[in-house]
Amino acid sequence: MAELRYAYYPGCASQEITKESNETTRKVAGVLGIELHDMPAASCCGAGLVADYDRDLHLALNARNFAQAEEMGMDIMTICSTCLMVMNTANRDLKRDPKLLERINGILGEVGLRYNGTIEIKQLLWVLAGDYGLEKLKKKVKRPLNWLKAASFYGCHTLRPSDALGFEDPENPWSLDAVIRTLGAETVEYEGKTRCCGFQVDLVAVDTAVTMTATRLLDAKAMGAQCMVTPCPFCHINLDNYQGMGEKKMARKIGLPVLHLSQVVGLALGMSATEVGLDRHLVSPESVIK
């Protein structure tokens, strides 16, 4: 039996828009000996939007997923930072307030479920840097990425709100940089690595969002980055898919490949560019692959 077992919650975006992230995560977990157990009855977390409409519905949706993981006897692992933030915020509120938990369990009781508040929700990044451990990960590296200079992009929902997430200091995070260096690559420091990529701003002010996206990429490139690495699929969507729009907005060529965390891990474990799905990217990563 594997030492690490998780109820796997990839999130909606990683199952449809950024399929390469989900598929590569499964491959990486297999090589590392991390067991990922699907949650076939899980529902969408609500992406934070449901909470604005009906808080009890938002909490019940998430508690329903938590109850399923609890029955499986496992914590949840996700690769979506928005799911991470939404679920951890809901879990924080339920654990803090016994009366609220009982009210939500009254709703869950209608479908034969109950949540006892015993699980945690983690991101792949946290699992690698914490539960699995950097020394153990380093021993699994077959092809050190020693030619690569990478810019870490954490994403807002990986870091904030810190009282719900709590893995690291949101102003001075270490985990993504540490994982990338463990894989043999060099990391670069730049101003925007903990700032917003423009996701959700897209919904109300596209021009502003595109400027934010382009600024993050240009800041990283100015510091010598050959690529950007993010654990968040929505950040990837903005930084990769909207990079062309950013180039037009800024009247500058950017051309900075954006890789999912699972992809750089997969490459270091010896997987090919095709195996980790780099052919699905809009900005070609060919310049940084050896």
C-alpha positions as CSV (number, residue, x, y, z in Angstrom):
1,M,0.0,0.0,0.0
2,A,1.2,3.5,-0.9
3,E,2.4,5.7,2.0
4,L,0.3,8.6,0.6
5,R,-3.3,8.2,-0.4
6,Y,-5.7,11.0,-1.4
7,A,-9.2,11.4,-2.6
8,Y,-8.4,13.1,-5.9
9,Y,-10.4,16.2,-6.9
10,P,-9.0,17.6,-10.1
11,G,-11.6,20.3,-10.5
12,C,-13.7,21.2,-13.5
13,A,-11.1,23.2,-15.5
14,S,-8.4,20.5,-15.2
15,Q,-10.8,17.9,-16.6
16,E,-11.9,20.0,-19.6
17,I,-9.8,23.1,-20.4
18,T,-6.3,22.1,-19.1
19,K,-6.6,18.3,-19.5
20,E,-2.8,18.0,-19.7
21,S,-2.5,19.0,-16.1
22,N,-4.9,16.3,-14.9
23,E,-3.4,13.6,-17.1
24,T,0.2,14.5,-16.2
25,T,-0.7,14.6,-12.4
26,R,-1.9,11.1,-12.6
27,K,1.3,9.9,-14.4
28,V,3.5,11.8,-11.9
29,A,1.6,10.3,-9.0
30,G,2.1,6.8,-10.4
31,V,5.8,7.2,-10.7
32,L,6.1,8.7,-7.2
33,G,4.0,6.0,-5.6
34,I,1.2,8.5,-4.6
35,E,-2.2,6.9,-4.7
36,L,-5.0,9.0,-6.2
37,H,-8.5,7.7,-5.6
38,D,-11.2,9.2,-7.8
39,M,-14.3,10.7,-6.3
40,P,-16.9,9.7,-8.9
41,A,-19.9,11.2,-7.0
42,A,-18.2,14.6,-6.3
43,S,-19.7,17.8,-7.5
44,C,-18.3,21.2,-8.5
45,C,-17.1,23.3,-5.5
46,G,-19.1,26.3,-6.8
47,A,-15.9,28.2,-7.7
48,G,-16.7,30.8,-5.0
49,L,-19.6,32.1,-7.0
50,V,-22.3,30.0,-5.4
51,A,-21.4,31.5,-2.0
52,D,-22.5,34.9,-3.2
53,Y,-25.9,33.5,-4.1
54,D,-26.6,31.1,-1.3
55,R,-24.1,30.4,1.5
56,D,-25.8,27.3,2.8
57,L,-25.9,25.8,-0.6
58,H,-22.2,26.6,-1.1
59,L,-21.3,25.0,2.2
60,A,-23.5,21.9,1.6
61,L,-22.0,21.4,-1.8
62,N,-18.5,21.3,-0.4
63,A,-19.4,19.4,2.8
64,R,-21.0,16.8,0.6
65,N,-17.6,16.3,-1.1
66,F,-15.8,16.4,2.2
67,A,-18.2,13.7,3.6
68,Q,-17.4,11.4,0.6
69,A,-13.6,11.8,1.2
70,E,-14.2,11.2,4.9
71,E,-16.0,7.9,4.1
72,M,-13.0,7.0,2.0
73,G,-10.7,7.7,4.9
74,M,-8.5,10.1,3.0
75,D,-7.7,13.8,2.7
76,I,-8.5,15.5,-0.5
77,M,-5.8,16.5,-3.1
78,T,-6.7,18.9,-5.8
79,I,-4.7,20.5,-8.6
80,C,-7.0,23.5,-9.0
81,S,-6.1,26.5,-6.8
82,T,-9.5,28.0,-7.0
83,C,-11.0,24.7,-5.7
84,L,-8.3,24.7,-3.1
85,M,-9.3,28.1,-1.8
86,V,-13.0,27.5,-2.0
87,M,-12.9,24.1,-0.3
88,N,-10.5,25.3,2.4
89,T,-12.6,28.4,3.2
90,A,-15.7,26.2,3.5
91,N,-13.9,23.7,5.6
92,R,-12.5,26.5,7.9
93,D,-16.0,27.9,8.5
94,L,-17.5,24.5,9.2
95,K,-14.8,23.5,11.6
96,R,-14.9,26.8,13.4
97,D,-18.7,26.8,14.0
98,P,-20.3,23.6,15.4
99,K,-23.8,25.0,15.1
100,L,-23.1,25.8,11.4
101,L,-21.8,22.3,10.8
102,E,-24.9,20.8,12.4
103,R,-27.1,23.0,10.2
104,I,-25.3,21.9,7.1
105,N,-25.3,18.3,8.2
106,G,-29.1,18.6,8.4
107,I,-29.0,19.3,4.7
108,L,-26.6,16.5,4.0
109,G,-28.8,14.1,6.0
110,E,-31.4,14.3,3.3
111,V,-29.0,12.4,1.0
112,G,-27.7,10.1,3.8
113,L,-24.4,11.9,4.4
114,R,-22.7,13.5,7.3
115,Y,-19.5,15.4,7.6
116,N,-17.6,15.2,10.9
117,G,-14.9,17.8,10.2
118,T,-11.9,15.4,10.0
119,I,-10.4,16.0,6.6
120,E,-7.9,18.5,5.1
121,I,-7.7,19.7,1.5
122,K,-4.3,20.0,-0.1
123,Q,-2.8,21.1,-3.4
124,L,-0.4,18.9,-5.4
125,L,2.3,21.5,-4.6
126,W,1.7,21.1,-0.9
127,V,1.9,17.3,-1.2
128,L,5.2,17.4,-3.0
129,A,6.8,20.1,-0.8
130,G,5.3,18.7,2.5
131,D,3.8,15.3,2.6
132,Y,6.1,13.7,0.1
133,G,9.1,15.8,0.8
134,L,11.8,17.4,-1.3
135,E,14.6,14.9,-0.4
136,K,12.5,12.0,-1.5
137,L,11.4,13.9,-4.7
138,K,15.1,14.7,-5.5
139,K,15.9,11.0,-5.4
140,K,13.3,10.3,-8.1
141,V,14.7,12.9,-10.6
142,K,16.1,11.1,-13.7
143,R,16.7,14.2,-15.9
144,P,17.7,17.2,-13.8
145,L,16.3,20.4,-15.5
146,N,19.7,22.1,-15.0
147,W,19.4,24.1,-18.3
148,L,16.2,25.8,-17.3
149,K,15.6,29.2,-15.6
150,A,12.0,29.3,-14.4
151,A,9.8,31.9,-12.8
152,S,7.4,30.6,-10.1
153,F,3.9,31.9,-10.3
154,Y,2.0,30.9,-7.2
155,G,-1.5,32.3,-8.0
156,C,-3.7,34.1,-5.5
157,H,-5.8,31.1,-4.6
158,T,-2.8,29.0,-3.6
159,L,-1.8,31.6,-1.0
160,R,-4.9,33.6,0.1
161,P,-6.8,33.8,2.4
162,S,-4.0,32.6,4.6
163,D,-6.2,31.8,7.6
164,A,-7.9,29.2,5.5
165,L,-5.0,27.9,3.5
166,G,-2.1,28.4,6.0
167,F,0.6,26.3,4.3
168,E,3.0,29.2,3.9
169,D,3.5,33.0,4.2
170,P,1.4,34.5,1.3
171,E,3.9,37.4,1.0
172,N,7.0,35.2,1.1
173,P,6.1,31.7,-0.1
174,W,8.8,29.1,-0.6
175,S,7.1,25.8,-1.8
176,L,7.0,26.3,-5.6
177,D,10.5,27.7,-5.8
178,A,11.8,24.8,-3.7
179,V,10.1,22.2,-5.8
180,I,11.5,23.7,-9.0
181,R,15.0,23.8,-7.6
182,T,14.7,20.3,-6.4
183,L,14.1,19.3,-10.0
184,G,17.4,20.9,-10.9
185,A,16.2,24.1,-12.5
186,E,17.1,27.6,-11.4
187,T,14.4,30.0,-10.2
188,V,14.3,33.7,-10.8
189,E,13.0,36.4,-8.5
190,Y,10.6,38.9,-9.9
191,E,8.1,41.4,-8.6
192,G,4.8,39.7,-9.6
193,K,5.2,36.0,-8.5
194,T,2.6,36.3,-5.7
195,R,0.3,38.8,-7.5
196,C,-2.9,38.2,-9.6
197,C,-2.7,37.0,-13.2
198,G,-6.0,38.7,-14.1
199,F,-8.3,35.7,-13.7
200,Q,-11.8,36.8,-12.7
201,V,-10.9,40.3,-13.7
202,D,-11.5,38.9,-17.2
203,L,-15.2,38.8,-16.3
204,V,-15.6,42.5,-15.7
205,A,-12.7,44.3,-17.2
206,V,-10.9,42.4,-20.0
207,D,-8.5,45.2,-20.9
208,T,-7.3,45.5,-17.3
209,A,-7.0,41.7,-17.1
210,V,-4.9,41.5,-20.2
211,T,-2.6,44.2,-18.9
212,M,-2.1,42.3,-15.7
213,T,-1.4,39.1,-17.5
214,A,1.2,40.7,-19.8
215,T,2.8,42.6,-16.9
216,R,3.4,39.4,-14.9
217,L,5.0,37.7,-18.0
218,L,7.1,40.6,-18.9
219,D,8.4,41.1,-15.4
220,A,9.5,37.4,-15.3
221,K,11.1,37.6,-18.7
222,A,13.0,40.7,-17.7
223,M,14.6,38.8,-14.9
224,G,15.9,36.1,-17.3
225,A,13.1,33.5,-17.0
226,Q,12.9,31.1,-19.9
227,C,9.5,29.8,-18.8
228,M,6.9,30.3,-16.1
229,V,5.6,27.5,-13.8
230,T,2.3,27.6,-12.0
231,P,0.3,25.1,-9.9
232,C,-3.0,26.8,-10.9
233,P,-4.9,25.9,-14.1
234,F,-6.7,29.2,-14.2
235,C,-3.4,31.1,-14.0
236,H,-2.2,28.9,-16.8
237,I,-5.3,29.7,-18.9
238,N,-4.6,33.5,-18.5
239,L,-0.8,33.3,-18.9
240,D,-0.8,30.9,-21.8
241,N,-4.0,31.4,-23.6
242,Y,-4.2,35.2,-23.3
243,Q,-0.5,35.9,-23.9
244,G,-1.2,36.7,-27.5
245,M,-3.7,39.4,-26.4
246,G,-1.1,40.7,-24.0
247,E,1.5,41.0,-26.7
248,K,-1.0,43.1,-28.8
249,K,-1.9,45.2,-25.8
250,M,1.7,46.0,-24.8
251,A,2.9,46.1,-28.5
252,R,5.7,43.7,-27.4
253,K,6.6,40.1,-28.1
254,I,6.6,38.0,-25.0
255,G,6.9,34.4,-26.1
256,L,7.3,33.0,-22.6
257,P,6.1,29.4,-22.2
258,V,3.9,28.6,-19.2
259,L,4.1,25.1,-17.7
260,H,1.9,23.4,-15.2
261,L,3.7,22.2,-12.0
262,S,2.9,18.6,-12.9
263,Q,4.6,19.0,-16.3
264,V,8.0,20.2,-15.0
265,V,7.9,17.4,-12.4
266,G,7.1,14.9,-15.2
267,L,9.9,16.1,-17.3
268,A,12.4,15.8,-14.5
269,L,11.1,12.2,-13.8
270,G,12.1,11.4,-17.4
271,M,8.8,11.8,-19.3
272,S,8.8,13.2,-22.8
273,A,7.2,16.5,-23.9
274,T,4.4,14.5,-25.5
275,E,3.8,12.5,-22.4
276,V,3.3,15.6,-20.3
277,G,1.0,17.2,-22.9
278,L,3.2,20.2,-23.9
279,D,1.7,20.0,-27.4
280,R,-1.6,21.4,-26.0
281,H,-0.1,24.8,-25.1
282,L,-0.7,27.9,-27.2
283,V,2.7,29.4,-26.5
284,S,5.2,26.8,-27.7
285,P,7.5,25.4,-25.0
286,E,9.9,24.0,-27.6
287,S,12.6,26.5,-26.8
288,V,13.0,25.2,-23.2
289,I,12.7,21.5,-23.8
290,K,15.8,19.3,-24.2
